[in-house]
Amino acid sequence: MVVFNKEFDDVCSKNFASDSKVGILASVAPDGYPHPALITSLSVKSKTVLMWGQFSQGSVKTYLKDNPKTGFLVVSGDMYWWTGKALHTGSVLKGEDYEYFNNKPLFRYNSYFGIGAVHYEDLQDISVGQKLPIPRIALGSLKSALMKGAVKKTGTKTKTGIQKMPPYGMDLASKLATLKFIAYVDSDGFPRIIPALQGTAVDANRLIFSALPYGELLEKIPPNAKAAVYLANLELESLLLQGRWSGMGTYGGQKGAVFEIDRVYNSMLPIGGYIYPPRTLPNVYGDQG
């Protein structure tokens, strides 16, 4: 069972300050899809304030201008995790916190550039830290793989021949070592992010997630809800999938849910953006007929 508090504690402050953690922040796009991104600088400013340094400009920051509601998740180096919600309140381009982030070894010795802005958010809730149950995740991954046979399959293509995930995305989604997180928009309008390392690809258009572990959290995602799955590995390869959540059901005698991909977003530097649906480039040469 996951318990939520209204303040950060000293354990949170210590783990969030580490550069060896994984930090995910999600905003909400105008069309209602959650949009998570890797934000390794997530830190605790005070018991009720979250702060983070902006390293690059991406969609997650752009959406904050119109909708300040965010969700976040942190996984520490020793595999403890926290998830919460926060309300974006503003940013600064200089000052004590700006210097704090830019003097950290992760950014001070970066070959490209440092932190360009520091953002602040008022905490809404934060879960009590839990250690990721690796044996249960491995068992859940096995159950997800077994459930693939019960999901109506069409190989790696849909009936219309569309393959939404690229080959490297299929590889990311299928490996147990890949970090996988599900984001959805809760009834209060805030994104919520859940660890879901047990998921695997059914084909290039769908993922399947066993209810083991954290089935009680997955149950809270409404059927047909707009959701997102963020994939990342330790080689800094990542991919963002946005689509629809089926709701929990039974597949081959196992409890789980299917994620149907609508859109695929390249979340890796230097250039992020949607790669499915494919973008149509303008004809710069005009009609040559």
N, C-alpha and C positions, 0 to 999 in steps of 0.2 A: 504494500500500500504506500502511495506517495503522499506525504504530508507537506502542506504549504505554510509558510510564515510571511510576515509583512516586513521583515527587516533582514539585512545581511548580518551574519554572525562573523566571528573572528576566523573561523575555518574557511568561509567563503572568501574573505578578504585575502587570506594567505594564498589560496589556490588560484584565485582570479588574477593575482599579481604575477604569477609565474608565466614565463614565455614558452614553456613546454606544453601548455594546455591547447585544446581545440575550443574555439569560440565560434558560435553561430548566432547571427542576428537576423530576424525576419521582419520585414515590413509588409504592408498590404498594397498590392497594385490597384489602380483605379478600376480594373475589371473584376476585382474580388479575389484574385489568386494570391496566396501568401508567397512572398519572395525572400527566401533565406539566402544568406551569403556568409562566407568565412570572414570573421572579424576576430583575429587572434588577440587584439588589444583590449578586449572587454575587461574592465577593472572596477573595483569598488571604490567610490569616492567617499561615501559615508554610509551609515546604516540604512539609509533610504534613497541613496543616489547611485546610479550606475554611470560610468563614463567609459568612453572608448575613443581611440585615435583613428582618424580617417587616413588610410594609406593611399587609396585610389578612389576615383569617382565611378560609381556604378548605379544600377537601377534601385538597389535597396535604399541608398541615400536620397535619390531623387524622389522616391515615393513619400519619404518622410515630410516633404514640404507641404503635402496636402493631407496626409494622415499620420499623426504622430504616434499611433499605437504600434508597439513592437513586441515581439517575443524573443527570448534568447535561451541559449543552452550552452553550458560549459562542461567539457570533459577534461579532468586533470590528468597529469602524467601517470598517476597510479590508478587510473580508471574509475575515479569517482565522478559522478555527474550531477548537475543541477539544472533545472529549467525554471523559467519565470517569465513575467510580463512587466513591461515598463513603458512609460509615456515620455516621448522625446520632448525636451523643453528648450533646446537651443544648442549653440556651438560657439567656440571662440577660436581665434587665429593666433593667439599669443597668451602668455601668462605662465603661471607656475605649472599647471598641468600640461600645457603644451611642451614646456621644457622637460618635464618628467618623462613623457613618452619619447621625445626625440633623443634623450640621453640614455635610454635603455639600449643595451647592446644589440638587440634585434633590429632596431631602427637607426641607431647612431652609426653603425658600420655597414649599413645597407649600401649596395653599389649604385643604386638608382636615385632614390629620394626618400625623405623621411615622412613623418606624420604632417599632414597639411592643416588639419583642424581637429579639435577635441569636442566631442559631443557629450551632452548630459541628458540623463533620463531619470524620471521619478519612478522608483520601484513600486509595482502594484502587488506582486507576490513572488516568492522564491521557494522552491522545494527544498526539503532537507536532503543533504547529500547522501547518495547511495552509491555503492560500488557496482559496476556493471557485472552481472552474473555470467561470467564467460561460459561455464558448463551449460547453463540453461540457454544461452544464446546459440551455442553449437547445436544443441538438441533442437532448438527452434528453427535453425537453418536447415537441418535435416528434414524436419517436418514441412518446411516451405518447399524444399525440393521434391518431396513426395507428393505434395498437393498439386504440383504443376501438371501431373497427368490427369487430374480431375477437372482442370480448367480447360474450357474449350480452346483447343490449340489450332493455330493456323501456321505452324512453323515460325519462321522469322519474318513473315509478311502477313499483312491483312489480305482480305479477298481482293482489294483494289491494288495490291502490290506495294503498298506504302510501308516503309521501314522508318520509324520515327527516331529511334536511338541509333547513333553511329556505332560501328564495331567496338570502339574503345569504351563506349557507354555500356554496351552489353557485357563487356569484360568487367567493368567496374561494378555493375549491378549484380553480377553473379558470384563474386568472390566474398568469402566469409571475412577476409581481412579488411574489406572496404568499410569505412564508416558510413552508416546510412541513418538519416534523420528524416522524420515525417513532420511537416508543418501543416496546420489547418487554422482557420479563423474561428475562434470560440464565439459563443453566443453574446459575449460582451464586446465583440469587435476586435479583440486583441488576438494576434497570432499565438499559438501554442506549439512548441517543438518537442517531439518525442524521439528518444533513441529507438532505432528499429534495425539493428545490425543483422537480424535474422532473415531479412527479406532477400529475394532473389528474382532474377528475370525469368518470366515465362517465355517471352519472345521479345522482339524489338519494340513492342507497343504496350506491354503489360508487365507489372511486377506482382508477386504474390508475397504476402506477409503472414507467417504463422502468428497465432495469438500468444505464443510463448517466446520471450517473456513479455511482461507489461500489457497483457491482454486487457486489463481494466482501463488502461489509458487509451488504447486503440478503440475500445468500445465507445468512447466519448466522441469520436469523430462521426458526424451524422452521415447516413447513406447518401451517396451522390454529392457529397460536399466537395467544393473546390479545395484541392490539397496540393502539396508539393513534396517531392523527395529530393534531398540533397545528398549527393554521393561524393566521397573524397577518399583518397588513400594517402599513405605517408610519403609518396613521391610527388605530392602536391597536384596530382591530377584530380579534377573535380568536374561535376556536371549537375545541373539543376533540371529536374523534371517537374512539370506542372500538369495536373490532370484531375481526374475524378476518383473519389474513394467509394468503393462498392458498399461499404458497411460490412460488418462481421457476418460470416456465413460458414457453412460446412462444405469442405472439399475433400472427397475421399475419406470421410470420417474424421478429418482434422479441422479444427476451428481456425479461421483466418479471414483475410480480406484481399481483394484484388485492387490494384491501382492501375487505372487506364490512362495512358499518357495522351495529353492534348498538345503539349508544347515542350520543346527542348531548348535549354539556354546554356550556352558556353560560359561558364563562370571563371575561366582561367584568363590570367593576364597574358598578353598586353591588351587584347581587345575582346571584351565580353559582348554577348548579344545572342539573340535567338537564331538557332540553326535549323529548327523545325517549328512551324512551317517554313520552307525555304524562302528567302527573300528574292524578289525579282528585281534585277538591276536595270536601270534605265538604258535605252538604246541611245548612246551618246553620238552615234554616227548618223542617226536619222534613217529614213527609208531609202535604201539603196536600190530599190526595184526599178 
